[in-house]
Amino acid sequence: MHALVVVAHPKPESFTHHIAASLTRGIKAANPADTFEIADLFAESFDPRFNAADHAVHDRIGPVPEDIAAEQARIDRADALVLVYPIYWWSMPGLLKGWIDRVFANGWAYDYNPDTGLVKKLRHLDVHLVGIGGGDEGTYERHGYFNAMKTQIDHGIFDYCGARVVTSRFLLATQLQDPAAHLDAAFAIGRGLFNQSSDGKAGKGSSDLAMVAAMSDH
């Protein structure tokens, strides 16, 4: 089995990168034969700007740009897609959102036209989401950010394309807890990555809101 782990943080020493590394160690600990690839969007200088060529792809009147075809091929090779990202303004960073905007294109992630309606094309793909936030659980609960993010990301993006969100985790900051607890949580996600059923029973799937602390520089 193979996982594509997408990371969106500009600092290699950030807690986000440490979480991704711990998660990948869990993958190898579960089964040394399983493989993973890290897609470090900042280090790779991915361009998140949705441009005229992307509009042409959406309208089905132009070819897929080479950089986007390469990203789609990465996902096609994967049995699981893992997104590890800091939470900025109660959502994912613009770089990661731009990656989704451009890569999850009409004709590849889904097919839509007024005559045939929507065809979801990523039903084979399992998705695991790990968001790392500076706020505490009470803030997210009080303002409805949990539900807002899950509606936008889990349902609005991945369900629209037919992908199954197996894991949806929030690692939240108290700045009082040993960071090892958060790294252990990421390791456990990786260790169970290919053992979780896509019906959400293992690890409670997309309904599992794990509230563990993160470093301030998430």
PyMOL commands that set and color helices and strands:
alter all, ss='L'
color gray80, all
select helices_A, chain A and resi 15-30+52-58+66-76+94-103+137-143+145-161+179-191+202-207
alter helices_A, ss='H'
color red, helices_A
select strands_A, chain A and resi 2-7+35-40+80-86+110-113+117-120+126-133+164-172+211-212
alter strands_A, ss='S'
color yellow, strands_A
deselect
rebuild
show_as cartoon
